[in-house]
Amino acid sequence: MMFLVMIVNYIVLIICVLVAVAFVTLLERKILGYIQIRKGPNKVGILGMLQPFADAVKLFTKEQTVPTLSNFLPYYLSPVFSLFISLVVWLIEPFETGLMNLSMGVLFFLCCLSLGVYSTMSAGWASNSKYSMLGSLRAVAQTISYEVSLALILLCFVFLVGGFNFDFFNMYQESVWLLWFTMPVALIWFVSCLAETNRTPFDFAEGESELVSGFNTEYSSGGFALIFMAEYASILFMSMLFSLLFLGGNPSGFGFYLKLVLVAFSFIWVRGTLPRLRYDKLMYLAWKSFLPISLNYLVFYMSVKMICFCMLI
């Protein structure tokens, strides 16, 4: 019976995430409209509220084109696998309503994070297009570079809270947010999340000016829609994780989701403000700046934990 309740709760969560993905696209277009001093989408329904559903109907009813020389099975399944990874990773959210509360949630998150690279790589390779292949190679190199910093920062907090369960972060931040004590790490985490989700100024996977479109060049209709649903689900998830790690709060409360929306707004704000970086500067930032800082913070937190442990003994 308990397992059935978990399954039902997870299905409800996934439906909520997919609806949120639809409206985040509307929010992004409206915010970018205000930033660029023009009107956002306002054609369908009141204030454009039906626009996401109109977009969904348009995308999923268009003709699906498949390149003649593509490897059909990986080409077809890559967007599905990408969306699957973006949705299954939501299992780590420590709800109090009967959903799975994973005791090793940090490890599960890191595994899902590394699996997401394969869908991008197979999508570019299976398309059998030079543009798609170049886009996927750049995206994979970028994602792997920033995953190292993300994993090290996460390990810092694992040492700090003393466990791999994300529920510990709620208990640790009952009185004060970690953001106030770990501001440099929080900024590195936010920038790494931008790179991890292929967002501006790190959107090299979809570099229109250099790669026509990137690893998704040969995708149309439903496949294209699934790729971007996965991207926006990842943005929402990273916003949730940032709120969980640095802003505290109970994931079952309204305040937590308000913080999530504010972090997601920051993702959109950065897109409307900053131009795309040069690729070599992106790699320099990952390996020459973020990696040493993350390692230093990891050693620092380990030292603090060991000193506290020795003092208690």
C-alpha beads as a LAMMPS data file, in Angstrom:
LAMMPS data file: protein, C-alpha beads

313 atoms
312 bonds

1 atom types
1 bond types

-500.0 500.0 xlo xhi
-500.0 500.0 ylo yhi
-500.0 500.0 zlo zhi

Masses

1 110.0

Atoms # bond

1 1 1 0.000 0.000 0.000
2 1 1 2.833 2.387 0.928
3 1 1 4.577 1.661 -2.385
4 1 1 1.349 2.474 -4.273
5 1 1 1.095 5.809 -2.422
6 1 1 4.709 6.602 -3.410
7 1 1 3.988 5.821 -7.077
8 1 1 0.853 7.999 -7.091
9 1 1 2.712 10.872 -5.389
10 1 1 5.562 10.619 -7.898
11 1 1 3.131 10.667 -10.851
12 1 1 1.461 13.785 -9.392
13 1 1 4.912 15.372 -8.965
14 1 1 5.856 14.615 -12.584
15 1 1 2.584 16.085 -13.875
16 1 1 3.230 19.236 -11.804
17 1 1 6.807 19.470 -13.172
18 1 1 5.594 19.134 -16.779
19 1 1 2.930 21.825 -16.274
20 1 1 5.563 24.037 -14.611
21 1 1 7.893 23.483 -17.601
22 1 1 5.163 24.749 -19.932
23 1 1 4.625 27.914 -17.916
24 1 1 8.352 28.562 -17.337
25 1 1 8.689 28.905 -21.120
26 1 1 5.898 31.505 -21.027
27 1 1 7.534 33.291 -18.088
28 1 1 10.878 33.341 -19.901
29 1 1 9.419 34.811 -23.074
30 1 1 7.556 37.499 -21.139
31 1 1 10.583 38.454 -19.018
32 1 1 12.834 38.592 -22.103
33 1 1 10.178 40.782 -23.745
34 1 1 10.342 43.263 -20.855
35 1 1 14.166 43.179 -20.776
36 1 1 14.337 43.883 -24.526
37 1 1 11.565 46.536 -24.293
38 1 1 9.042 44.685 -26.456
39 1 1 5.898 42.672 -25.903
40 1 1 6.093 39.035 -24.850
41 1 1 3.573 36.379 -25.967
42 1 1 0.056 37.757 -25.547
43 1 1 -1.948 36.223 -28.403
44 1 1 -3.651 33.094 -27.052
45 1 1 -5.969 33.471 -24.055
46 1 1 -5.816 36.085 -21.302
47 1 1 -2.262 37.505 -20.991
48 1 1 -1.051 34.660 -23.203
49 1 1 -1.851 32.028 -20.539
50 1 1 -2.874 29.468 -23.169
51 1 1 0.279 30.036 -25.228
52 1 1 2.187 27.015 -23.767
53 1 1 -0.659 24.679 -24.719
54 1 1 -0.832 26.183 -28.216
55 1 1 2.935 25.626 -28.550
56 1 1 2.568 22.010 -27.391
57 1 1 -0.207 21.295 -29.914
58 1 1 1.824 22.937 -32.694
59 1 1 5.055 21.067 -31.910
60 1 1 3.565 17.608 -31.422
61 1 1 1.324 17.770 -34.512
62 1 1 4.040 18.917 -36.930
63 1 1 5.568 16.454 -39.361
64 1 1 8.430 14.395 -37.883
65 1 1 11.405 14.422 -40.242
66 1 1 14.196 11.853 -39.914
67 1 1 17.555 12.235 -41.721
68 1 1 18.028 9.437 -44.249
69 1 1 21.516 8.513 -43.031
70 1 1 20.780 8.750 -39.299
71 1 1 21.039 5.838 -36.873
72 1 1 17.321 5.655 -36.278
73 1 1 17.010 3.944 -32.879
74 1 1 19.463 6.117 -30.864
75 1 1 18.288 9.178 -32.839
76 1 1 14.688 8.455 -31.856
77 1 1 15.317 7.452 -28.223
78 1 1 17.833 10.152 -27.201
79 1 1 15.225 12.902 -26.516
80 1 1 13.070 10.387 -24.613
81 1 1 16.028 9.306 -22.472
82 1 1 16.986 12.950 -21.856
83 1 1 13.491 13.803 -20.580
84 1 1 13.381 10.587 -18.532
85 1 1 16.615 11.521 -16.692
86 1 1 15.360 15.072 -16.087
87 1 1 12.177 13.722 -14.480
88 1 1 13.516 10.738 -12.522
89 1 1 16.078 12.933 -10.717
90 1 1 13.160 14.667 -8.927
91 1 1 12.986 11.592 -6.685
92 1 1 15.644 13.141 -4.443
93 1 1 13.374 15.977 -3.270
94 1 1 12.801 15.213 0.443
95 1 1 9.021 15.463 0.699
96 1 1 7.102 14.703 3.869
97 1 1 4.068 13.414 1.974
98 1 1 5.028 9.797 1.375
99 1 1 7.340 10.222 -1.618
100 1 1 10.617 8.320 -1.672
101 1 1 13.111 9.934 0.700
102 1 1 16.413 8.524 -0.551
103 1 1 19.020 7.996 2.163
104 1 1 21.774 8.321 -0.501
105 1 1 20.123 11.121 -2.468
106 1 1 23.411 12.930 -3.206
107 1 1 24.868 9.856 -4.924
108 1 1 21.637 9.313 -6.874
109 1 1 21.739 12.937 -8.042
110 1 1 25.380 12.649 -9.189
111 1 1 24.605 9.430 -11.088
112 1 1 21.640 11.028 -12.891
113 1 1 23.739 14.123 -13.627
114 1 1 26.434 12.056 -15.331
115 1 1 23.864 9.988 -17.271
116 1 1 22.411 13.126 -18.850
117 1 1 25.575 13.520 -20.959
118 1 1 24.865 10.318 -22.887
119 1 1 21.570 11.530 -24.344
120 1 1 23.260 14.678 -25.717
121 1 1 26.175 12.682 -27.123
122 1 1 23.980 10.027 -28.764
123 1 1 21.623 12.678 -30.198
124 1 1 24.518 14.429 -31.944
125 1 1 26.207 11.215 -33.095
126 1 1 23.041 9.461 -34.303
127 1 1 21.946 12.475 -36.397
128 1 1 24.944 11.843 -38.695
129 1 1 25.423 15.584 -39.220
130 1 1 28.660 17.525 -38.746
131 1 1 26.842 20.407 -37.014
132 1 1 25.080 18.049 -34.613
133 1 1 28.272 16.124 -33.880
134 1 1 30.260 19.301 -33.130
135 1 1 27.449 20.617 -30.941
136 1 1 27.222 17.380 -28.947
137 1 1 31.022 17.203 -28.458
138 1 1 31.117 20.763 -27.165
139 1 1 28.153 20.129 -24.878
140 1 1 29.677 16.927 -23.456
141 1 1 33.058 18.591 -22.804
142 1 1 31.338 21.553 -21.144
143 1 1 29.036 19.413 -18.984
144 1 1 31.825 17.112 -17.789
145 1 1 34.002 20.134 -16.915
146 1 1 31.376 21.690 -14.667
147 1 1 30.165 18.418 -13.142
148 1 1 33.551 18.130 -11.397
149 1 1 33.027 21.479 -9.625
150 1 1 29.409 20.615 -8.795
151 1 1 30.414 17.265 -7.269
152 1 1 33.190 18.842 -5.169
153 1 1 30.902 21.591 -3.866
154 1 1 28.263 19.001 -3.017
155 1 1 30.889 16.976 -1.142
156 1 1 31.709 20.107 0.901
157 1 1 28.130 20.197 2.160
158 1 1 28.020 16.436 2.678
159 1 1 30.916 16.834 5.124
160 1 1 29.225 19.856 6.670
161 1 1 25.783 18.289 7.340
162 1 1 27.168 14.784 7.936
163 1 1 25.117 12.694 5.516
164 1 1 24.065 11.945 1.942
165 1 1 20.345 12.501 2.569
166 1 1 19.011 15.841 1.316
167 1 1 16.687 15.892 4.332
168 1 1 19.735 16.752 6.475
169 1 1 20.021 20.093 4.669
170 1 1 16.545 21.090 5.909
171 1 1 17.428 20.199 9.498
172 1 1 20.785 22.012 9.237
173 1 1 19.128 25.246 8.046
174 1 1 16.239 25.472 10.498
175 1 1 17.663 28.615 12.123
176 1 1 19.837 30.238 9.415
177 1 1 20.448 29.750 5.676
178 1 1 23.726 28.300 4.454
179 1 1 23.804 31.039 1.805
180 1 1 25.048 33.608 4.346
181 1 1 28.065 31.461 5.343
182 1 1 28.953 30.032 1.942
183 1 1 28.305 32.916 -0.483
184 1 1 31.361 32.272 -2.772
185 1 1 30.479 28.568 -3.037
186 1 1 26.836 29.449 -3.729
187 1 1 27.878 31.755 -6.595
188 1 1 30.136 29.054 -8.068
189 1 1 27.282 26.557 -7.756
190 1 1 24.879 28.918 -9.541
191 1 1 27.299 29.575 -12.421
192 1 1 28.034 25.834 -12.691
193 1 1 24.283 25.171 -12.845
194 1 1 24.025 27.631 -15.756
195 1 1 26.763 25.711 -17.584
196 1 1 25.268 22.333 -16.626
197 1 1 21.860 23.222 -18.090
198 1 1 23.376 24.825 -21.247
199 1 1 22.015 28.267 -20.430
200 1 1 23.329 31.673 -21.469
201 1 1 26.159 32.694 -21.264
202 1 1 27.228 29.021 -21.578
203 1 1 24.767 27.870 -24.275
204 1 1 27.415 26.314 -26.540
205 1 1 25.325 23.193 -27.138
206 1 1 22.867 25.382 -29.073
207 1 1 25.238 27.951 -30.556
208 1 1 23.166 29.283 -33.459
209 1 1 25.908 31.631 -34.656
210 1 1 28.524 28.837 -34.898
211 1 1 26.636 25.539 -35.254
212 1 1 23.334 26.371 -37.011
213 1 1 21.591 24.998 -33.908
214 1 1 23.853 22.450 -32.230
215 1 1 23.259 18.810 -31.295
216 1 1 19.518 19.268 -32.016
217 1 1 19.980 20.541 -35.600
218 1 1 18.296 17.516 -37.209
219 1 1 15.412 17.295 -34.736
220 1 1 11.932 18.619 -35.441
221 1 1 8.414 18.297 -34.079
222 1 1 8.098 16.046 -31.010
223 1 1 11.808 15.207 -30.714
224 1 1 12.724 18.903 -30.589
225 1 1 9.990 19.532 -28.001
226 1 1 11.217 16.673 -25.777
227 1 1 14.803 18.017 -25.820
228 1 1 13.689 21.432 -24.624
229 1 1 11.222 20.001 -22.119
230 1 1 14.209 18.139 -20.640
231 1 1 16.254 21.359 -20.562
232 1 1 13.569 23.368 -18.770
233 1 1 12.853 20.492 -16.356
234 1 1 16.580 20.562 -15.534
235 1 1 16.417 24.337 -14.935
236 1 1 13.534 23.860 -12.508
237 1 1 15.348 20.996 -10.795
238 1 1 18.578 22.988 -10.400
239 1 1 16.542 25.899 -9.004
240 1 1 14.948 23.498 -6.517
241 1 1 18.355 22.097 -5.560
242 1 1 19.824 25.587 -5.071
243 1 1 16.901 26.449 -2.779
244 1 1 17.362 23.191 -0.891
245 1 1 21.126 23.588 -0.421
246 1 1 21.415 27.298 0.297
247 1 1 17.991 28.758 1.128
248 1 1 16.600 26.070 3.436
249 1 1 12.906 25.514 3.962
250 1 1 10.545 22.569 3.858
251 1 1 9.835 21.307 0.296
252 1 1 6.213 20.792 1.342
253 1 1 5.748 24.508 2.129
254 1 1 4.769 27.434 -0.107
255 1 1 7.846 29.514 0.781
256 1 1 10.166 26.873 -0.672
257 1 1 8.503 27.087 -4.090
258 1 1 8.588 30.867 -3.983
259 1 1 12.376 30.631 -3.578
260 1 1 12.460 28.099 -6.450
261 1 1 10.637 30.563 -8.743
262 1 1 13.025 33.379 -7.758
263 1 1 16.072 31.232 -8.600
264 1 1 14.465 30.214 -11.929
265 1 1 13.844 33.926 -12.584
266 1 1 17.598 34.489 -12.037
267 1 1 18.337 31.906 -14.776
268 1 1 16.118 33.885 -17.170
269 1 1 17.515 37.242 -16.043
270 1 1 21.058 36.090 -16.797
271 1 1 19.941 35.025 -20.286
272 1 1 18.500 38.450 -21.005
273 1 1 21.569 40.279 -19.671
274 1 1 24.801 38.501 -20.644
275 1 1 26.249 37.650 -24.076
276 1 1 27.659 34.215 -24.879
277 1 1 31.233 33.581 -23.733
278 1 1 34.041 32.328 -25.917
279 1 1 34.459 28.554 -25.607
280 1 1 38.094 28.679 -24.460
281 1 1 37.144 31.156 -21.708
282 1 1 34.434 28.761 -20.547
283 1 1 36.965 25.931 -20.209
284 1 1 39.466 28.255 -18.530
285 1 1 36.784 29.221 -16.005
286 1 1 35.980 25.563 -15.271
287 1 1 39.480 24.117 -14.914
288 1 1 41.601 27.109 -13.841
289 1 1 39.156 28.945 -11.542
290 1 1 36.275 26.837 -10.250
291 1 1 38.152 23.558 -9.779
292 1 1 40.937 24.971 -7.507
293 1 1 38.421 27.013 -5.471
294 1 1 36.123 23.990 -5.035
295 1 1 39.049 21.803 -3.956
296 1 1 40.217 24.412 -1.453
297 1 1 36.743 24.712 0.033
298 1 1 36.473 20.912 0.259
299 1 1 39.776 20.709 2.180
300 1 1 38.644 23.614 4.392
301 1 1 35.309 21.990 5.311
302 1 1 36.976 18.631 5.932
303 1 1 39.496 20.341 8.234
304 1 1 36.744 22.169 10.138
305 1 1 34.799 18.918 10.538
306 1 1 37.870 17.042 11.787
307 1 1 38.766 19.822 14.272
308 1 1 35.206 19.837 15.639
309 1 1 35.249 16.035 15.895
310 1 1 38.605 16.085 17.771
311 1 1 37.328 18.776 20.158
312 1 1 34.254 16.680 20.962
313 1 1 36.452 13.667 21.728

Bonds

1 1 1 2
2 1 2 3
3 1 3 4
4 1 4 5
5 1 5 6
6 1 6 7
7 1 7 8
8 1 8 9
9 1 9 10
10 1 10 11
11 1 11 12
12 1 12 13
13 1 13 14
14 1 14 15
15 1 15 16
16 1 16 17
17 1 17 18
18 1 18 19
19 1 19 20
20 1 20 21
21 1 21 22
22 1 22 23
23 1 23 24
24 1 24 25
25 1 25 26
26 1 26 27
27 1 27 28
28 1 28 29
29 1 29 30
30 1 30 31
31 1 31 32
32 1 32 33
33 1 33 34
34 1 34 35
35 1 35 36
36 1 36 37
37 1 37 38
38 1 38 39
39 1 39 40
40 1 40 41
41 1 41 42
42 1 42 43
43 1 43 44
44 1 44 45
45 1 45 46
46 1 46 47
47 1 47 48
48 1 48 49
49 1 49 50
50 1 50 51
51 1 51 52
52 1 52 53
53 1 53 54
54 1 54 55
55 1 55 56
56 1 56 57
57 1 57 58
58 1 58 59
59 1 59 60
60 1 60 61
61 1 61 62
62 1 62 63
63 1 63 64
64 1 64 65
65 1 65 66
66 1 66 67
67 1 67 68
68 1 68 69
69 1 69 70
70 1 70 71
71 1 71 72
72 1 72 73
73 1 73 74
74 1 74 75
75 1 75 76
76 1 76 77
77 1 77 78
78 1 78 79
79 1 79 80
80 1 80 81
81 1 81 82
82 1 82 83
83 1 83 84
84 1 84 85
85 1 85 86
86 1 86 87
87 1 87 88
88 1 88 89
89 1 89 90
90 1 90 91
91 1 91 92
92 1 92 93
93 1 93 94
94 1 94 95
95 1 95 96
96 1 96 97
97 1 97 98
98 1 98 99
99 1 99 100
100 1 100 101
101 1 101 102
102 1 102 103
103 1 103 104
104 1 104 105
105 1 105 106
106 1 106 107
107 1 107 108
108 1 108 109
109 1 109 110
110 1 110 111
111 1 111 112
112 1 112 113
113 1 113 114
114 1 114 115
115 1 115 116
116 1 116 117
117 1 117 118
118 1 118 119
119 1 119 120
120 1 120 121
121 1 121 122
122 1 122 123
123 1 123 124
124 1 124 125
125 1 125 126
126 1 126 127
127 1 127 128
128 1 128 129
129 1 129 130
130 1 130 131
131 1 131 132
132 1 132 133
133 1 133 134
134 1 134 135
135 1 135 136
136 1 136 137
137 1 137 138
138 1 138 139
139 1 139 140
140 1 140 141
141 1 141 142
142 1 142 143
143 1 143 144
144 1 144 145
145 1 145 146
146 1 146 147
147 1 147 148
148 1 148 149
149 1 149 150
150 1 150 151
151 1 151 152
152 1 152 153
153 1 153 154
154 1 154 155
155 1 155 156
156 1 156 157
157 1 157 158
158 1 158 159
159 1 159 160
160 1 160 161
161 1 161 162
162 1 162 163
163 1 163 164
164 1 164 165
165 1 165 166
166 1 166 167
167 1 167 168
168 1 168 169
169 1 169 170
170 1 170 171
171 1 171 172
172 1 172 173
173 1 173 174
174 1 174 175
175 1 175 176
176 1 176 177
177 1 177 178
178 1 178 179
179 1 179 180
180 1 180 181
181 1 181 182
182 1 182 183
183 1 183 184
184 1 184 185
185 1 185 186
186 1 186 187
187 1 187 188
188 1 188 189
189 1 189 190
190 1 190 191
191 1 191 192
192 1 192 193
193 1 193 194
194 1 194 195
195 1 195 196
196 1 196 197
197 1 197 198
198 1 198 199
199 1 199 200
200 1 200 201
201 1 201 202
202 1 202 203
203 1 203 204
204 1 204 205
205 1 205 206
206 1 206 207
207 1 207 208
208 1 208 209
209 1 209 210
210 1 210 211
211 1 211 212
212 1 212 213
213 1 213 214
214 1 214 215
215 1 215 216
216 1 216 217
217 1 217 218
218 1 218 219
219 1 219 220
220 1 220 221
221 1 221 222
222 1 222 223
223 1 223 224
224 1 224 225
225 1 225 226
226 1 226 227
227 1 227 228
228 1 228 229
229 1 229 230
230 1 230 231
231 1 231 232
232 1 232 233
233 1 233 234
234 1 234 235
235 1 235 236
236 1 236 237
237 1 237 238
238 1 238 239
239 1 239 240
240 1 240 241
241 1 241 242
242 1 242 243
243 1 243 244
244 1 244 245
245 1 245 246
246 1 246 247
247 1 247 248
248 1 248 249
249 1 249 250
250 1 250 251
251 1 251 252
252 1 252 253
253 1 253 254
254 1 254 255
255 1 255 256
256 1 256 257
257 1 257 258
258 1 258 259
259 1 259 260
260 1 260 261
261 1 261 262
262 1 262 263
263 1 263 264
264 1 264 265
265 1 265 266
266 1 266 267
267 1 267 268
268 1 268 269
269 1 269 270
270 1 270 271
271 1 271 272
272 1 272 273
273 1 273 274
274 1 274 275
275 1 275 276
276 1 276 277
277 1 277 278
278 1 278 279
279 1 279 280
280 1 280 281
281 1 281 282
282 1 282 283
283 1 283 284
284 1 284 285
285 1 285 286
286 1 286 287
287 1 287 288
288 1 288 289
289 1 289 290
290 1 290 291
291 1 291 292
292 1 292 293
293 1 293 294
294 1 294 295
295 1 295 296
296 1 296 297
297 1 297 298
298 1 298 299
299 1 299 300
300 1 300 301
301 1 301 302
302 1 302 303
303 1 303 304
304 1 304 305
305 1 305 306
306 1 306 307
307 1 307 308
308 1 308 309
309 1 309 310
310 1 310 311
311 1 311 312
312 1 312 313
